[in-house]
Amino acid sequence: MAQQYVTTTTTTQTTQGNPPSVAATPQAGSSVQTQSRRRDRLETYYDILQALEAGPQKPTRIMYKANLSWAILQEYIKTLEAKSLVVSDMDGSRKYYRLSEKGFGVLNEIRSITESLAITQD
């Protein structure tokens, strides 16, 4: 017997600035399945910049804070470094990343635009 699903969109506001999630709710007591959408590139860059806002971070810490795989993090960090938004520093054999002044400016601009447009996201 095929299950029927009702799609609902949540509108709870959070401080993270993520878009609303869509969940499929099964009918008549069947199991629950959740659908989520992928972040776009801007959201991923924003999450990395936010992870670095508190100060220099090791790559693994950035991965956890931004919820990224190692390969994806390397791709994005390389781009952010090329754009002079992120700077890498070595402490012995350990590499740390931090926001540049330009990176702080871009992070604040993204926040300002989001607030100006009154974009509320889950």
Stockholm file with secondary structure:
# STOCKHOLM 1.0

chainA/1-122         MAQQYVTTTTTTQTTQGNPPSVAATPQAGSSVQTQSRRRDRLETYYDILQALEAGPQKPTRIMYKANLSWAILQEYIKTLEAKSLVVSDMDGSRKYYRLSEKGFGVLNEIRSITESLAITQD
#=GR chainA/1-122 SS CCCCEEEEECCCCCSSCCCCCEEEEESTTCCCEECCCCCCHHHHHHHHHHHHTTSCBCHHHHHHHHTCCHHHHHHHHHHHHHTTSEEEEEETTEEEEEECHHHHHHHHHHHHHHHHTTCCCC
#=GC SS_cons         CCCCEEEEECCCCCSSCCCCCEEEEESTTCCCEECCCCCCHHHHHHHHHHHHTTSCBCHHHHHHHHTCCHHHHHHHHHHHHHTTSEEEEEETTEEEEEECHHHHHHHHHHHHHHHHTTCCCC
//
